[in-house]
Each structure stands twice: as structure tokens, then as C-alpha cells.
Amino acid sequence: MEAVHQLLTIAIWEIKRFSKTMTRDLLPVAIVLLVLLVAVSGFTAQKGIHLQDGMYRIGIDSPIYLDIIGSDPRYLAYSLPSDVQNIRALGLDLAIRTGSLLRTNSDKGAAAQKSFERDYQSYQDYLYRQQEDLFASYPVWVDSEYVVSELDFLATQSGQQISAPRRATDQPPVPEEPEIDIALPSGIAPSDMEDLRIQLEMEAARGTDQLGRYTDIIQQQEALGDIRIPSMLSPPLPFDTIIFIFVFIFPLYFSSQFFMMSIMNERTLRQGEALIASPVSPSIIILGKMLPYAGGMVLIVMAILCSVKADIAAILPLIPVILFFLSFALFIGMVSRSYKELSFISIFFSTIATSYLFFPSIFANVHIVSLLSPVTLVVHVIDGTGYTLTDYLYSTTLFYLTSIILFVVCVQNFHEEQLFTEKSLHETVALYLGALISTRYWYFSLILITVMTIPFVFMAQMMYLVLFFNLPMPFSLILIMVLAALTEELVKAAGFIGLITHRHPALSWRVVILSAFLIGFGFLLGEKLLLFATISQIADSIFGAALFLSVGLLWIPFLLHSGTVLITGITLKIWGRGALPLGVIVATIVHTVYNLYMLRGWVW
């Protein structure tokens, strides 16, 4: 109970400290900016976006063409002289003369022509909708039915090349079956013709609304339900995922920045000395300072879900994302020497994190790779698909593990010597690794450090997989293979860096050889446990083989991991810490050559 009391006390202190940052001078400005933001958003939603108004100039020789372009604000229409020869001289992009369309030979003229073609198609659709018999205007109706995609990484590697199409002939195709009259589509009676016409008008109005395409995404409502005419069929675009990234992820990330700034202020303003000197454990201090921000982020998510009337279960996939952002905010706030360095590191992290969350989710309902991102589970909840416990573990395990590991590392280093150091980023990281080495049980520490790095390695490798798996084979395989090997060798060197920083035991040849085998064992142990637990769907494919080697013969990967990290250790022993890049590069080359040999049937 005392720990809970201390935790709540620090949380209350943090809330009071944060509230004092909103001074009397700043609060009115923030309120005015908020009011302006709401007003501008409302005005934009009502009036639309007019950035493209009047961007094209078109000349017409008859007012009847105004029916085609009259509702498009992008056009400025002018009366075209009958004897005009050069429309460019008149400053026009398009011209309609005696029923023919003319355009200038420029990129703007080509864009204007493309826009006019779309307007003309809309005008034709308008005329079709006015016909008494809609089935005569639209003889083809498509009843769309969505099925769950079963594409996975095995489908990528087992795909077959399609046969070449038949050669074109001069004779028209002949139907194989006799021609018969087609009855009206089932479920649509002639008496429903007017209702169908109204629905077509609604669908057409949505197509001309500049904001409707985006504001209706979350609601997932279609005017015609599952019935479509061919011109309304379009491939799915990842706009829903983009919306979810902006709606959910960005507010969460920016909220975590306040926690990062709080940690940074404790260091730069020396305000954290009193907390460190108090009889409170570092874990209680960190959790107490983090609690208000975590609670605020949860409330933000709940408010957004309630505003879009989504199932509250969508908050569960975002919990590990919140922990992920907060853990990295804590780490960045502890290792940055200045606000300039903090800004650089935080921007770099935000780019990587949002990319990891966004790129997989654009394949939602298309490919199994989408489940690497928790945002995909949010998409599934909102569109009614839902997710299973296996899907949840598959998407969130790496986020939970990396968050917990970062919190543990930061708690271990939350003391005066580390918080108030002025060392560079890589030197600070080396100090953090050295703090994890036990003087008495250093061999267990090496295994533990190596196992702790596995989730970060997997997260980086999953990012490579998402970015490059869709490239042509074998280029995607080779690229993923090289980057995965480089990441593994760089991370496996963390144990040696920790030993060098801790300076006990001394880096003798005996310690180098023993450490290499311990690091190789730790990497193999963590890799296989996490591999079998979370990403077996990838492991069964050729991409899994490129990333994680053979899972059947454990002694071969063990020798590989130990041998390559031994190369790095020997390099560090002979030339010192400055030779780390050389050792990692040589180890990566050996690792890649081994992978090429193991996958020789796919690569060469």
C-alpha cells in the first residue's frame, strides 16, 4: 500500500507541475487558437476546399457546354471567337469548337483535358439517371460480396505465372451459350425504380463532395449498399488507414511528448535530484510521472471511439502502442543532452514508429502482413470484422516486449550518474549496456542482454519485410536478407560493448571466445522462443527462412550466430571499440553468404 501511495503522490505532483506550465498568458492564446481551429474546420466543412477554383481556362463557342462544366469550380469559361486559331495566345487551356475538344500542348492542358473527361462522364451519368427506365440506362448491375483475403507469405512464394493471352483475331467473339433475355436483378422490383434513382443521385453527390469522401470513411456507409454499377466500382484505397493514423496515432504520439519533456526538464533544470534523493525506488518515480500521461492518452482514445460510435474493444490494440510511445519517450528524454538533440531523436523515432504502424495496415483485409500493425485490428473492429486472440498476440507482442524492456533498462539507469551525464548518444547507450552487466554473473548478463534485444531485432526485420516483400523475387529476398543480417550483427555486438564499458571482466581472448558462444546461445534462445510464439505464419515462408534461418537444425544457426559475433569480438579485441563498424560489416558479409547458400534454390 505504501508503494501505491507513493505512486499516486508522484502522479499528483506531476499533474500540478504540468498545470503550472499553462500560465495565465498562455492559456488565453491556447483557447483562442482552439476556437479558431474549430471555426476554420466548420467553415471548411460547410464551404468546401477551394484551392483549385479557377485553375483552368476554357473557351466555348456555345452556351450548351456550360451544362457540362457549369458545376465544376475549377473552370473559368470564356466565349470563344469563331476565327480563333491559337488558343494558347488567348491564355486558354481548353477550347470546344464545333463539337471538338482542343487543348494546349502542355502538362496543364493535359490535366485540364483529363478533368473535362471526368466532368463529361458525370454529365452522361446525369442524363442516364433521368431516363424513365434505369435498367435501360444501366443494363449491368453488380452485387458486390466481400470475402476474407487468404493471401499470406506462402502465396507469394508459391505463385505461378499465368499463361499468355490468346492472339487477337479479326473475327468478333462468339458466345458459347445461346443468347437469352436477362430478368431484372433479384431484389429490385420495378416499383423501386424511384428509390433506386434517388440512391444513384446520392452516390453521385458523394463523388462531387470534396470532404465527403474522407468524412464518410469511418462510418463505412454506402448509399447503394452492396449494389453497384460498373462505373462506381473502384479498387480499395488505404484512405481509411490514413485517417486512423491521423485520428488515433498522432494524438497519442504528441501526448507522449509531454512525458518526454517532463523527463528532459528533470535533467536539464536539475529538478530530478530531489526525487532521486527521496526514499522512493526509481520504478515508482517513473511510473508515477508516467501515470497521468498514460491516463490522458487512454481518455483520448476513448473519446475518439465514442465520437465515431465504435466498439470500445478497439482500445485494446492501442494499449501496447501507448506503452510503446511512453517507453521511447522515457528513453529519449533520458539519453538526450539538449533539446536540439531531443528534437532530432524524437522526430527520427516518430518517422520510424508511424511507418511501422502505417505500412502494414494499408494491406488490411488484403494480406496477412497487415496484422503486424495494431492499427489493423482497430480497422477490423470499426468495420465489424473483429479479431481473434491469436491476431491480437501476433500484432501486439513485439510492442509489449519492447516497451517492457525499455522500461527495465531506464529504471536500471535512473540514477544521478546517468541522468546528468553530458556524454554523446552512443556513449550514453554504451553506459546503459554496461550498467546491465553483473560483476559476479557477467555471463548470465550477456545472455540476458542478448535475449532482451531480440524484440527490437524482430521489429526492425518486420519493417524490412513490409517494405520490400512485394518487390520482384529474388531482389526482395536478397535485400531483406542483407538488412536482416546487418541488424542482427549490430545488435549482437551490444554484449561486447557492455563488457568493454563495464570493464569487468577484462576482454581477454578467453573472455572473447566464451562471450561469443554465450551471445550466440542467447540470440538463438530468444529468437526461437519469440519466433514460435508470435510469427509462425511468416516463419513457414521463404521470407521467414531469409530472416530467421533454419528452424529445424538448431546447431547450425547456433554456430552461425556464435561465429559471426566472434568476428566482431576479435575485431574489438585487436583494434578497440573504434573498429566496431569493421567487425559488424565483416560479420554481416559472412552471415549473408551463409544465407545465400541456405537459400540457393530461391536466389541462384
C-alpha positions in Angstrom: 0.0 0.0 0.0 2.9 2.3 0.7 4.1 1.9 -2.9 0.6 2.7 -4.2 0.5 5.8 -2.0 3.9 6.9 -3.3 2.9 6.3 -6.9 -0.3 8.4 -6.5 1.6 11.2 -4.7 4.1 11.5 -7.6 1.3 11.3 -10.1 -0.5 14.2 -8.4 2.8 16.2 -8.3 3.2 15.6 -12.0 -0.3 16.9 -12.7 0.3 20.0 -10.7 3.7 20.6 -12.4 2.1 20.2 -15.8 -0.7 22.5 -15.0 1.7 25.2 -14.0 3.2 25.2 -17.5 -0.1 26.6 -18.7 0.4 30.2 -17.5 -2.1 32.9 -17.5 -0.6 34.4 -20.6 -0.5 31.1 -22.5 -4.0 29.9 -21.6 -6.0 32.6 -23.4 -3.8 32.2 -26.5 -4.5 28.4 -26.5 -8.2 29.0 -26.1 -8.3 31.5 -29.0 -6.3 29.1 -31.2 -8.7 26.3 -30.4 -11.7 28.4 -31.2 -10.1 29.5 -34.5 -9.3 25.9 -35.3 -12.9 24.8 -34.7 -14.3 27.8 -36.7 -12.0 27.2 -39.7 -12.8 23.4 -39.6 -16.5 24.2 -39.6 -16.2 26.7 -42.4 -14.2 24.3 -44.5 -16.7 21.5 -43.9 -19.5 23.8 -45.0 -18.0 25.7 -47.9 -15.5 23.0 -49.1 -11.9 23.3 -50.2 -11.4 25.9 -52.9 -7.7 25.7 -53.6 -8.3 24.6 -57.2 -11.0 27.1 -58.1 -10.4 28.8 -61.5 -7.2 26.9 -62.2 -8.3 26.0 -65.8 -9.5 28.4 -68.6 -11.8 27.0 -71.2 -13.2 28.7 -74.3 -16.6 27.6 -75.7 -18.5 28.6 -78.8 -21.9 27.6 -77.4 -23.5 28.0 -74.0 -24.8 24.5 -74.1 -21.4 23.3 -72.9 -22.0 25.1 -69.6 -24.2 22.2 -68.7 -21.1 20.0 -68.6 -18.7 22.3 -66.8 -21.0 24.7 -65.1 -20.8 23.0 -61.7 -17.1 22.5 -61.7 -15.4 25.5 -60.0 -12.0 24.6 -61.5 -13.0 26.1 -64.8 -13.3 29.7 -65.9 -15.4 29.7 -69.1 -14.9 32.3 -71.9 -16.7 32.9 -75.1 -14.6 31.6 -78.0 -14.2 33.8 -81.1 -15.2 32.0 -84.3 -12.0 32.8 -86.1 -9.5 31.8 -83.3 -6.6 29.7 -84.5 -4.3 29.5 -81.5 -6.0 29.0 -78.1 -2.6 29.4 -76.2 -2.5 33.0 -77.4 -5.8 33.7 -75.7 -4.4 32.2 -72.4 -6.8 29.2 -72.7 -6.1 25.6 -71.6 -9.0 24.0 -73.4 -11.4 25.0 -76.1 -14.6 23.5 -77.6 -15.2 24.5 -81.2 -17.9 22.9 -83.4 -18.1 19.9 -81.1 -14.4 19.2 -81.0 -12.2 19.5 -77.9 -8.9 21.3 -78.3 -6.1 21.7 -75.7 -2.7 23.3 -75.4 0.3 21.1 -75.7 1.4 21.3 -72.0 1.1 19.5 -68.8 -1.6 21.8 -67.6 -3.6 21.3 -70.8 -3.4 17.5 -70.4 -4.6 17.8 -66.8 -7.4 20.1 -67.9 -8.4 17.6 -70.6 -8.5 14.7 -68.0 -10.7 16.8 -65.7 -13.0 17.6 -68.6 -13.3 14.0 -69.5 -14.4 13.2 -65.9 -16.9 16.0 -66.0 -18.3 14.8 -69.3 -18.7 11.3 -67.8 -20.5 12.8 -64.9 -22.8 14.7 -67.3 -23.5 11.5 -69.2 -24.4 9.7 -65.9 -26.7 12.6 -65.1 -28.6 12.1 -68.4 -28.7 8.4 -67.8 -30.2 8.9 -64.3 -33.0 11.0 -65.8 -34.3 8.2 -68.1 -37.5 6.5 -67.2 -36.1 3.0 -67.4 -32.9 2.9 -65.3 -32.2 -0.7 -66.4 -32.0 0.5 -70.0 -29.5 3.2 -69.0 -27.6 0.8 -66.7 -28.0 -2.7 -68.1 -25.3 -4.1 -65.8 -25.6 -4.2 -62.0 -23.1 -5.8 -59.8 -23.9 -7.2 -56.4 -20.6 -7.0 -54.5 -19.8 -9.5 -51.9 -16.7 -9.1 -49.7 -14.7 -12.2 -48.7 -11.8 -12.5 -46.3 -8.5 -12.5 -48.1 -6.3 -15.6 -47.6 -3.2 -14.1 -49.0 -0.1 -14.8 -46.9 3.6 -15.1 -47.5 3.3 -18.7 -48.7 1.1 -17.4 -51.5 3.8 -15.0 -52.6 6.4 -17.7 -52.9 4.1 -20.3 -54.5 2.5 -18.1 -57.1 2.6 -19.3 -60.7 3.0 -17.3 -63.8 -0.3 -17.0 -65.8 -0.4 -18.2 -69.4 -0.1 -15.8 -72.3 -3.4 -14.4 -73.6 -4.8 -15.6 -76.9 -3.8 -13.8 -80.0 -6.1 -11.2 -81.4 -8.2 -12.1 -84.4 -10.3 -10.2 -86.9 -13.4 -12.1 -86.1 -15.7 -10.9 -83.2 -16.0 -13.3 -80.3 -18.9 -15.7 -80.4 -20.9 -16.6 -77.2 -20.5 -20.2 -76.2 -24.1 -20.3 -74.9 -27.3 -19.2 -76.7 -28.4 -15.6 -76.0 -31.4 -15.2 -73.7 -33.2 -12.2 -72.1 -31.9 -11.4 -68.7 -34.5 -10.9 -66.0 -34.4 -7.8 -63.7 -31.9 -8.2 -60.8 -33.3 -10.1 -57.9 -34.4 -7.9 -55.0 -35.0 -4.9 -57.2 -38.6 -4.6 -58.4 -39.8 -2.0 -61.0 -41.8 -0.2 -58.2 -38.5 0.6 -56.6 -37.2 2.5 -59.6 -37.6 5.9 -58.0 -35.9 4.8 -54.8 -33.0 3.5 -56.9 -32.8 6.7 -58.8 -32.6 8.7 -55.5 -29.8 6.4 -54.3 -27.9 6.9 -57.6 -28.2 10.7 -57.1 -26.9 10.3 -53.5 -23.9 8.3 -54.7 -23.2 10.9 -57.4 -23.4 13.7 -54.9 -20.9 12.0 -52.7 -18.5 11.8 -55.6 -18.6 15.5 -56.1 -18.2 16.3 -52.4 -14.6 17.2 -51.6 -14.8 16.3 -48.0 -17.4 13.6 -48.1 -15.0 11.0 -49.4 -13.0 11.4 -46.2 -15.6 12.2 -43.6 -17.7 9.1 -44.5 -14.9 6.7 -44.3 -15.2 5.9 -40.6 -18.9 5.4 -40.9 -18.4 2.8 -43.6 -21.8 3.7 -45.2 -22.6 3.3 -48.9 -25.8 4.8 -50.5 -26.4 1.8 -52.7 -25.4 -0.9 -50.2 -23.8 -3.8 -52.0 -25.3 -3.0 -55.4 -23.1 -1.1 -57.8 -23.0 -0.1 -61.5 -19.6 -0.8 -63.1 -18.5 2.8 -63.2 -18.8 3.0 -59.5 -16.6 0.1 -58.8 -13.1 1.1 -57.7 -10.2 -0.7 -56.0 -9.9 -0.1 -52.3 -7.6 2.6 -51.3 -5.8 3.0 -47.9 -7.5 6.2 -47.0 -9.3 4.6 -44.1 -5.9 3.6 -42.6 -4.5 7.1 -43.2 -7.5 8.5 -41.4 -6.9 6.1 -38.4 -3.2 7.1 -38.3 -4.1 10.7 -38.0 -7.1 10.2 -35.7 -5.5 7.8 -33.3 -1.8 7.5 -33.6 -0.8 11.2 -33.9 -2.7 12.4 -30.8 -1.1 9.5 -28.8 2.4 10.3 -30.0 2.1 14.0 -29.3 0.7 13.3 -25.9 3.7 11.2 -25.1 5.9 14.2 -26.0 4.8 15.9 -22.8 6.1 13.0 -20.8 9.4 13.2 -22.7 9.7 16.9 -22.0 9.0 16.2 -18.3 11.9 13.8 -18.1 14.1 16.2 -20.0 13.2 19.1 -17.7 14.1 17.0 -14.7 17.6 16.6 -16.1 18.3 20.0 -17.7 16.8 22.0 -14.8 18.3 19.7 -12.2 14.8 19.2 -10.8 15.1 15.4 -10.6 17.8 15.5 -7.9 15.2 15.8 -5.1 13.2 12.9 -6.5 16.3 10.7 -6.8 17.4 11.6 -3.2 14.0 10.7 -1.8 13.4 7.2 -0.3 11.4 6.1 -3.4 12.5 3.5 -5.9 13.2 4.6 -9.5 10.4 2.4 -10.8 7.9 4.2 -8.6 9.2 7.6 -9.7 9.0 6.7 -13.4 5.5 5.0 -13.1 4.2 7.9 -11.1 5.4 10.5 -13.6 4.0 8.4 -16.5 0.6 7.6 -15.0 -1.1 11.0 -15.8 0.1 10.9 -19.4 -1.0 7.3 -19.9 -4.4 8.0 -18.4 -4.8 11.0 -20.6 -3.9 9.0 -23.7 -6.4 6.3 -22.8 -9.1 9.0 -22.3 -8.2 10.5 -25.7 -8.7 7.1 -27.4 -12.0 6.5 -25.6 -13.3 9.9 -26.6 -12.4 9.3 -30.3 -14.0 5.9 -30.2 -17.2 7.3 -28.7 -17.3 10.1 -31.3 -17.3 7.6 -34.2 -19.6 5.2 -32.3 -17.0 2.4 -32.5 -16.8 -0.6 -30.3 -14.8 0.1 -27.1 -12.8 -3.1 -27.8 -10.8 -1.1 -30.3 -8.9 0.4 -27.4 -7.2 -2.9 -26.6 -4.9 -2.9 -29.7 -3.9 0.7 -28.8 -2.8 -0.1 -25.2 0.6 -1.5 -26.4 1.0 1.4 -28.7 0.6 3.8 -25.8 3.1 1.9 -23.8 5.5 1.8 -26.8 5.3 5.6 -27.2 5.8 6.3 -23.5 8.7 3.9 -23.1 10.6 5.5 -26.0 9.7 9.0 -24.7 11.3 8.0 -21.4 14.4 6.6 -23.1 14.8 9.6 -25.4 14.3 12.0 -22.5 17.0 10.2 -20.5 19.7 10.0 -23.3 19.3 13.4 -24.9 21.9 16.0 -23.9 19.9 19.0 -25.2 16.5 20.0 -26.5 18.0 20.1 -30.0 19.2 16.6 -29.8 15.9 15.5 -28.2 14.0 17.0 -31.2 16.2 15.2 -33.7 15.9 11.8 -32.0 12.2 12.2 -31.4 11.5 13.1 -35.0 13.5 10.2 -36.2 11.6 7.9 -33.8 8.3 9.3 -34.9 9.1 8.6 -38.5 10.1 5.0 -37.9 7.2 4.3 -35.5 4.4 5.8 -37.7 5.9 4.0 -40.7 5.8 0.7 -38.8 2.2 1.3 -37.8 1.1 2.6 -41.2 2.7 0.5 -43.9 1.4 -2.9 -42.7 -2.0 -1.6 -42.1 -2.5 -0.4 -45.7 -2.8 -4.1 -46.6 -5.8 -4.6 -44.1 -8.2 -7.2 -45.4 -5.7 -8.0 -48.2 -2.6 -9.6 -46.9 -1.5 -11.3 -43.6 1.3 -8.8 -43.4 -1.2 -6.2 -42.2 -1.5 -7.9 -38.8 2.0 -6.7 -38.0 0.4 -3.3 -37.1 -2.1 -2.9 -34.2 -3.8 -0.3 -36.3 -5.1 -3.1 -38.5 -7.0 -4.5 -35.5 -8.6 -1.1 -35.0 -9.7 -1.1 -38.6 -11.2 -4.6 -38.2 -13.1 -3.6 -35.1 -14.6 -0.4 -36.7 -15.5 -2.2 -40.0 -17.1 -5.0 -38.0 -14.6 -7.8 -38.9 -13.2 -8.1 -35.4 -10.1 -10.0 -34.4 -9.1 -13.2 -32.5 -6.8 -13.6 -29.6 -4.1 -15.0 -32.0 -4.4 -11.9 -34.1 -4.0 -9.7 -31.0 -0.9 -11.6 -29.9 0.5 -11.5 -33.4 0.1 -7.7 -33.7 1.0 -6.6 -30.2 3.6 -8.9 -28.7 6.5 -7.0 -30.1 5.1 -3.7 -28.8 4.6 -5.1 -25.3 8.0 -6.7 -25.1 10.0 -3.7 -26.4 8.1 -1.4 -24.0 8.8 -3.6 -21.0 12.4 -4.0 -21.9 12.9 -0.2 -22.4 11.2 0.5 -19.0 13.5 -2.0 -17.3 16.6 -0.5 -18.9 15.6 3.0 -18.0 14.8 2.0 -14.4 18.2 0.4 -14.1 19.8 3.6 -15.2 17.6 6.1 -13.4 20.2 7.5 -11.1 22.3 10.6 -10.8 25.4 9.4 -12.7 23.4 8.5 -15.8 20.7 11.2 -15.7 23.0 14.2 -15.5 25.8 13.0 -17.8 26.8 15.1 -20.8 28.1 12.2 -22.9 27.1 11.7 -26.5 24.2 9.4 -27.5 26.3 6.3 -28.4 28.4 6.8 -25.3 25.3 7.0 -23.2 23.8 3.9 -24.7 27.1 2.1 -24.0 26.8 3.2 -20.4 23.3 1.8 -20.2 24.5 -1.5 -21.6 27.4 -1.6 -19.1 25.0 -1.0 -16.2 23.3 -4.2 -17.2 26.4 -6.3 -16.7 26.7 -8.0 -13.4 30.3 -8.1 -12.0 29.8 -11.6 -10.5 27.5 -13.2 -13.0 28.6 -11.4 -16.2 28.0 -14.5 -18.3 24.3 -14.5 -17.4 24.2 -10.8 -18.1 25.4 -11.4 -21.6 22.7 -13.9 -22.3 20.1 -11.6 -20.8 21.2 -8.6 -22.8 21.1 -10.6 -26.0 17.6 -12.0 -25.3 16.4 -8.5 -24.5 17.5 -7.2 -27.9 15.5 -9.9 -29.8 12.2 -7.9 -29.9 13.9 -4.9 -31.3 15.6 -7.0 -34.0 12.3 -8.6 -34.9 10.6 -5.3 -35.1 13.3 -3.9 -37.5 13.1 -7.1 -39.6 9.3 -6.9 -39.8 9.7 -3.4 -41.1 12.1 -4.6 -43.8 9.6 -7.3 -44.6 6.7 -4.9 -45.0 8.7 -2.5 -47.2 10.3 -5.0 -49.5 8.3 -8.3 -49.6 6.3 -7.1 -52.6 9.3 -6.4 -54.8 10.1 -9.0 -57.5 11.9 -12.1 -56.5 14.7 -12.7 -55.8 15.6 -9.0 -55.3 13.2 -8.7 -52.3 14.7 -11.8 -50.8 18.3 -10.6 -51.1 17.5 -7.1 -49.8 15.7 -8.4 -46.8 18.4 -10.9 -46.2 21.2 -8.3 -46.2 19.4 -5.9 -44.0 18.3 -8.6 -41.5 21.9 -9.9 -41.2 23.2 -6.3 -40.7 20.7 -5.7 -37.9 21.4 -8.9 -36.2 25.2 -8.4 -36.2 24.9 -4.9 -35.0 22.6 -5.9 -32.1 24.7 -8.9 -31.1 27.7 -6.6 -30.6 25.8 -5.0 -27.7 27.1 -7.6 -25.3 30.7 -6.8 -26.1 30.0 -3.1 -25.8 28.6 -3.7 -22.4 31.6 -5.7 -21.3 34.0 -3.0 -22.6 32.1 -0.3 -20.8 31.8 -2.3 -17.5 35.5 -3.2 -17.7 35.0 -6.5 -15.8 36.0 -9.0 -16.8 38.8 -7.7 -18.9 38.4 -8.5 -22.6 40.9 -11.4 -22.8 40.9 -13.9 -25.6 39.3 -16.4 -23.3 36.5 -13.9 -22.5 36.1 -13.1 -26.2 35.6 -16.7 -27.2 33.3 -17.6 -24.2 31.3 -14.4 -24.7 30.8 -15.2 -28.4 29.2 -18.6 -27.6 27.1 -17.1 -24.8 25.8 -14.3 -27.1 25.1 -16.9 -29.8 23.2 -19.1 -27.4 21.2 -16.1 -26.0 20.3 -14.9 -29.5 19.3 -18.3 -30.7 17.2 -18.9 -27.5 15.4 -15.6 -27.7 14.9 -15.8 -31.5 13.3 -19.3 -31.4 11.1 -18.6 -28.4 9.7 -15.4 -29.9 9.5 -16.9 -33.4 7.5 -19.9 -32.4 5.2 -17.8 -30.1 4.2 -14.9 -32.3 5.2 -15.1 -36.0 4.9 -18.7 -37.1 2.9 -17.6 -40.2 6.0 -15.7 -41.5 8.4 -18.4 -40.3 6.8 -21.0 -42.6 7.5 -18.9 -45.7 10.7 -18.3 -47.7 10.8 -14.8 -46.2 10.9 -16.4 -42.7 13.8 -18.5 -43.8 15.7 -15.4 -45.0 15.0 -13.6 -41.8 15.3 -16.3 -39.2 17.4 -19.1 -40.8 16.6 -22.7 -40.4 14.3 -23.6 -37.5 14.9 -27.3 -37.8 18.7 -27.6 -37.3 19.3 -25.6 -34.2 23.1 -26.3 -34.1 23.7 -24.7 -37.5 22.2 -21.3 -36.5 24.0 -21.5 -33.2 27.4 -21.9 -34.9 26.5 -19.1 -37.3 25.5 -16.6 -34.5 28.5 -17.5 -32.4 30.9 -17.4 -35.3 29.8 -14.0 -36.6 29.7 -12.4 -33.2 33.2 -13.9 -32.6 34.4 -12.0 -35.7 33.1 -8.8 -34.1 34.7 -9.7 -30.8 38.1 -10.4 -32.3 38.0 -7.1 -34.2 37.2 -5.2 -30.9 40.0 -7.1 -29.1 42.6 -6.2 -31.7 41.7 -2.7 -32.7 39.4 -1.5 -29.9 35.9 0.0 -29.8 36.6 2.2 -32.8 36.8 -0.9 -35.1 33.2 -1.9 -34.3 31.8 -0.9 -37.8 34.5 -3.0 -39.5 33.7 -6.1 -37.3 30.0 -5.7 -37.9 30.5 -5.4 -41.7 32.7 -8.5 -41.9 30.2 -10.4 -39.8 27.3 -9.3 -42.0 29.1 -10.5 -45.1 29.7 -13.9 -43.6 26.1 -14.0 -42.4 24.8 -13.1 -45.8 27.0 -15.6 -47.6 25.6 -18.3 -45.3 22.0 -17.2 -46.0 22.7 -17.2 -49.8 23.9 -20.8 -49.5 21.0 -21.9 -47.5 18.5 -20.3 -49.9 20.4 -21.2 -53.1 17.3 -22.8 -54.6 15.5 -19.4 -54.5 18.3 -17.0 -55.1 20.6 -18.7 -57.6 
